[in-house]
Amino acid sequence: MNDLYLTLHVIGAVAWVGASTLFHITGRRVVAANDQQSLRQFFRDGEYFSTRYFIPVALLTVAMGVALVLSDKYLEFSDPFVSMGLTMFIVSFVMGAGFLGPQTGKLLKRLDAGEFETPAVQSQVKRVLTVSSIELLLLWATVVVMVVKPG
C-alpha cells in the first residue's frame, strides 16, 4: 500500500505545483497585457479551478501523505519534513481560502462594475499576485523539503 500512497502523493504534488506555476505565469502575462476582458476571464478561471481542481488535488496530496505516514513504520508526524510539509499545506490553504478566494471574488465584482482603471483595482490585483507569488514559493519550498527531508 505504501507504494500506492507514495505514487498518489507525488502525482498530486506534481499536478498541484505544476498547475499553480502555470496559472501564476499566465496571471503575470495577463496583468502585463493590461486588458480588462483577459483579466476578468483570468480571475473567473481562478474561481472555477480553485474548487474544481486546486482544492481536490491539494487534498489528495495531503491525504496520501498522511496515509503514507500512518502506514509506514519508519515515518512519524514528528519527523521534521512531515511536520514542515503539513505546516506549509495549512499556510497555503489559509492563504487561498482566507485571502486569495475572497479577494478574487471582490475583484471580479469591481471588474464587472467597470472599475478596471481605478488605482484601487490595480492595487488589489498587485496584492493578489503578490500573495499568489508567496504561496507558489511555499509550494516549491515544500517540494524541496519533501525531497531533501531535513532533520
ZAFIFI-802116 format. One line per 4 residues: number of its first residue (from 1); for each residue z, x, y of N, C-alpha, C. Coordinates in steps of 0.02 Angstrom, whole numbers, padded with zeros to 5 digits, m for minus. Atoms other than C-alpha are relative to their C-alpha. Last residue first. Example, Ala and Ser with C-alpha at 12.3 -4.5 7.8 and 13.67 -1.06 7.14 Angstrom:
2	m00003:m00042:m00059:00357:00684:m00053:00037:m00039:00055 | 00000:00045:m00059:00390:00615:m00225:00000:00045:00060 $
***
This chain:
151	m00068:00009:00026:00507:00819:00827:00001:m00001:m00073 | m00052:m00045:m00023:00330:00792:00890:00068:m00015:m00031 | m00065:00017:00029:00206:00699:00780:00056:00048:00022 | m00041:m00062:m00001:00047:00787:00839:00067:m00010:m00034 $
147	00034:m00055:00035:m00071:00645:00787:00045:00062:m00005 | 00008:00019:00070:00039:00496:00832:m00032:00057:m00041 | m00066:00000:00033:00097:00579:00993:m00008:m00016:m00074 | m00020:m00070:00007:m00084:00617:01044:00067:00004:m00037 $
143	00043:m00030:00051:m00137:00437:01010:00022:00073:m00013 | m00025:00026:00064:00013:00375:01110:m00041:00029:m00057 | m00060:m00039:00016:m00039:00486:01255:00029:m00021:m00067 | 00024:m00065:00024:m00211:00404:01248:00059:00046:m00017 $
139	00031:00010:00066:m00130:00232:01258:m00024:00066:m00028 | m00054:00011:00049:m00016:00289:01400:m00028:m00009:m00070 | m00030:m00066:00013:m00166:00358:01495:00057:m00005:m00051 | 00048:m00036:00043:m00251:00189:01474:00026:00070:m00016 $
135	m00006:00028:00068:m00096:00100:01542:m00047:00038:m00047 | m00064:m00023:00028:m00093:00216:01693:00008:m00025:m00072 | 00007:m00072:00015:m00277:00185:01726:00063:00028:m00031 | 00042:m00005:00059:m00252:m00004:01712:m00010:00073:m00020 $
131	m00044:00016:00056:m00110:00009:01837:m00038:00004:m00066 | m00049:m00054:00005:m00227:00099:01957:00047:m00013:m00059 | 00032:m00057:00032:m00369:m00024:01923:00048:00059:m00009 | 00012:00018:00069:m00256:m00172:01961:m00033:00058:m00037 $
127	m00064:00000:00036:m00192:m00089:02118:m00010:m00016:m00073 | m00021:m00070:00010:m00369:m00049:02177:00066:00005:m00039 | 00045:m00028:00051:m00425:m00229:02150:00021:00072:m00015 | m00022:00027:00064:m00272:m00290:02247:m00043:00027:m00058 $
123	m00062:m00035:00018:m00314:m00175:02392:00025:m00023:m00068 | 00020:m00068:00017:m00493:m00241:02398:00061:00041:m00022 | 00032:00003:00066:m00425:m00418:02392:m00021:00070:m00022 | m00051:00018:00050:m00303:m00387:02535:m00030:00000:m00070 $
119	m00038:m00060:00019:m00435:m00295:02638:00053:m00015:m00054 | m00064:m00008:m00036:m00544:m00451:02633:00036:00063:m00022 | 00001:m00054:m00049:m00725:m00431:02577:00067:00012:00034 | 00021:m00064:00027:m00713:m00533:02416:00008:00058:00050 $
115	m00038:m00051:m00036:m00613:m00679:02487:m00019:00072:m00020 | 00044:m00036:m00046:m00742:m00809:02436:00035:00055:00040 | m00008:00029:m00066:m00620:m00934:02359:m00041:00037:00053 | 00032:00066:00002:m00682:m00887:02185:00003:m00035:00068 $
111	00072:m00013:00001:m00636:m00706:02225:m00038:m00067:00000 | 00020:m00024:m00067:m00462:m00760:02277:m00075:00013:00003 | m00006:00057:m00047:m00437:m00864:02120:m00023:00021:00069 | 00056:00045:00013:m00504:m00720:02014:00002:m00060:00047 $
107	00060:m00030:m00029:m00381:m00601:02095:m00061:m00045:m00010 | m00004:00008:m00072:m00234:m00713:02056:m00064:00026:00034 | 00006:00071:m00015:m00284:m00723:01873:00001:m00014:00075 | 00070:00017:00012:m00312:m00535:01864:m00012:m00074:00015 $
103	00039:m00024:m00057:m00143:m00505:01943:m00074:m00017:m00007 | m00011:00042:m00059:m00057:m00616:01814:m00042:00022:00061 | 00021:00069:00012:m00139:m00527:01667:00009:m00044:00061 | 00073:00004:00001:m00122:m00349:01735:m00025:m00072:m00010 $
99	00036:m00017:m00062:00059:m00363:01788:m00074:m00014:m00004 | m00040:00010:m00060:00184:m00435:01664:m00037:00014:00065 | m00024:00069:m00006:00074:m00463:01513:00035:m00013:00066 | 00054:00048:00007:m00026:m00303:01526:00022:m00071:00014 $
95	00047:m00010:m00055:00109:m00190:01595:m00056:m00052:m00002 | m00032:00026:m00061:00237:m00266:01476:m00047:00008:00060 | 00000:00073:00005:00121:m00236:01327:00029:m00032:00063 | 00069:00023:m00009:00088:m00056:01380:m00003:m00076:m00001 $
91	00017:m00011:m00070:00274:m00022:01400:m00070:m00026:00015 | m00039:00049:m00039:00312:m00101:01231:m00018:00007:00074 | 00029:00067:00011:00172:m00002:01147:00035:m00051:00043 | 00062:00003:m00038:00233:00159:01227:m00036:m00067:m00009 $
87	m00017:00005:m00072:00408:00127:01163:m00063:m00006:00042 | m00023:00068:m00012:00342:00092:00987:00018:m00011:00074 | 00057:00046:00007:00242:00254:00988:00020:m00072:00014 | 00042:m00009:m00059:00389:00355:01055:m00059:m00049:m00002 $
83	m00035:00032:m00056:00505:00281:00922:m00040:00008:00065 | m00001:00072:00012:00380:00325:00784:00032:m00035:00060 | 00067:00026:m00011:00342:00499:00851:m00004:m00075:m00010 | 00022:00000:m00070:00527:00538:00872:m00070:m00029:00011 $
79	00044:m00058:m00007:00577:00481:00696:m00029:m00001:00071 | m00031:m00050:m00043:00715:00352:00723:m00042:00064:00006 | 00010:00022:m00069:00606:00213:00653:00030:00049:00049 | m00057:00038:m00027:00606:00313:00492:m00018:m00022:00071 $
75	00004:00019:m00071:00467:00383:00383:00060:m00041:00020 | m00005:m00059:m00042:00486:00480:00220:m00002:m00016:00075 | m00069:m00026:00002:00525:00328:00111:00010:00062:00044 | 00003:m00073:00015:00363:00246:00166:00070:00029:00003 $
71	00019:m00012:00070:00358:00055:00154:00000:00074:m00020 | m00043:00036:00047:00454:00009:00311:m00015:00017:m00073 | m00067:m00029:m00003:00370:00144:00415:00046:m00034:m00051 | 00003:m00067:00028:00197:00088:00357:00069:00033:00000 $
67	00004:00007:00073:00236:m00094:00389:m00001:00068:m00034 | m00067:00021:00023:00291:m00049:00566:00001:m00007:m00076 | m00044:m00058:m00009:00129:00046:00596:00070:m00015:m00024 | 00015:m00046:00055:00030:m00098:00521:00041:00064:00005 $
63	m00024:00029:00064:00116:m00221:00636:m00013:00046:m00058 | m00072:m00007:00004:00089:m00108:00787:00027:m00027:m00066 | m00017:m00071:00001:m00097:m00089:00760:00075:00010:m00008 | 00018:m00027:00065:m00122:m00271:00715:00022:00072:m00006 $
59	m00050:00025:00048:m00026:m00324:00871:m00014:00024:m00071 | m00063:m00035:m00013:m00134:m00213:00981:00054:m00021:m00050 | 00009:m00069:00026:m00293:m00280:00899:00064:00040:00011 | 00001:m00002:00074:m00236:m00461:00924:m00006:00071:m00029 $
55	m00066:00017:00027:m00186:m00428:01107:00000:m00002:m00077 | m00049:m00053:m00011:m00346:m00335:01151:00069:m00016:m00029 | 00013:m00065:00030:m00471:m00452:01069:00059:00048:00008 | 00042:00007:00061:m00459:m00638:01101:m00013:00066:m00035 $
51	m00031:00043:00051:m00314:m00642:01224:m00039:m00003:m00065 | m00071:m00017:00008:m00364:m00493:01331:00032:m00041:m00056 | m00012:m00048:00054:m00549:m00517:01298:00073:00017:m00009 | 00025:00023:00064:m00567:m00677:01399:00020:00048:m00057 $
47	m00042:00056:00022:m00459:m00626:01545:m00019:m00023:m00070 | m00066:m00026:00014:m00547:m00459:01558:00048:m00054:m00024 | 00004:m00032:00066:m00717:m00543:01543:00069:00029:m00020 | 00003:00056:00048:m00669:m00654:01690:m00003:00028:m00071 $
43	m00068:00025:00007:m00617:m00496:01785:00003:m00061:m00046 | m00041:m00050:00033:m00786:m00416:01752:00071:m00025:m00011 | 00014:00004:00072:m00878:m00576:01796:00041:00051:m00039 | m00027:00063:00026:m00793:m00585:01966:m00011:m00004:m00076 $
39	m00072:m00008:00002:m00831:m00402:01998:00034:m00062:m00028 | m00016:m00045:00055:m01013:m00424:01950:00076:00009:m00007 | 00014:00035:00064:m01031:m00576:02062:00020:00044:m00060 | m00048:00053:00012:m00945:m00490:02210:m00010:m00034:m00068 $
35	00037:00063:00007:m01047:m00330:02202:00049:m00055:m00021 | m00019:00044:m00056:m00963:m00171:02267:m00040:m00066:00001 | 00062:00035:m00020:m01058:m00058:02144:00013:m00049:00057 | 00041:m00045:m00041:m00904:00057:02140:m00065:m00034:00024 $
31	m00032:m00006:m00066:m00796:m00087:02079:m00042:00044:00046 | 00008:00064:m00034:m00917:m00124:01937:00030:00003:00070 | 00070:00006:m00022:m00927:00059:01887:m00011:m00064:00039 | 00010:m00049:m00054:m00737:00077:01883:m00072:m00004:00027 $
27	m00034:00025:m00060:m00723:m00082:01781:m00010:00046:00059 | 00041:00054:m00026:m00851:m00019:01655:00029:m00027:00065 | 00058:m00033:m00031:m00752:00142:01634:m00047:m00052:00031 | m00024:m00033:m00061:m00594:00040:01604:m00059:00034:00036 $
23	m00012:00052:m00050:m00680:m00076:01479:00021:00031:00067 | 00064:00026:m00022:m00748:00074:01383:00008:m00053:00055 | 00034:m00054:m00037:m00578:00157:01376:m00067:m00025:00027 | m00034:m00007:m00064:m00491:m00004:01326:m00033:00053:00044 $
19	00021:00056:m00042:m00621:m00035:01191:00033:00004:00069 | 00072:m00006:m00016:m00593:00138:01118:m00024:m00055:00046 | 00008:m00054:m00050:m00403:00130:01131:m00074:00007:00020 | m00038:00014:m00062:m00390:m00040:01045:m00014:00053:00053 $
15	00029:00059:m00033:m00526:m00019:00913:00033:m00013:00067 | 00068:m00019:m00023:m00470:00158:00870:m00032:m00058:00038 | m00007:m00045:m00056:m00288:00103:00862:m00067:00021:00029 | m00024:00038:m00058:m00329:m00046:00752:00006:00044:00062 $
11	00056:00042:m00022:m00432:00061:00633:00020:m00040:00062 | 00047:m00045:m00034:m00289:00188:00626:m00061:m00040:00026 | m00032:m00026:m00061:m00158:00056:00586:m00049:00043:00040 | 00003:00055:m00049:m00275:m00031:00462:00032:00021:00066 $
7	00071:00012:m00017:m00301:00134:00369:m00005:m00054:00053 | 00022:m00055:m00043:m00115:00178:00374:m00072:m00011:00023 | m00033:00006:m00065:m00065:00007:00308:m00024:00054:00048 | 00027:00059:m00034:m00196:00015:00169:00031:m00007:00069 $
3	00068:m00017:m00022:m00148:00192:00121:m00032:m00058:00037 | m00003:m00042:m00059:00035:00143:00119:m00068:00019:00026 | 00000:00041:m00060:00000:00000:00000:00000:00043:00063 $
***
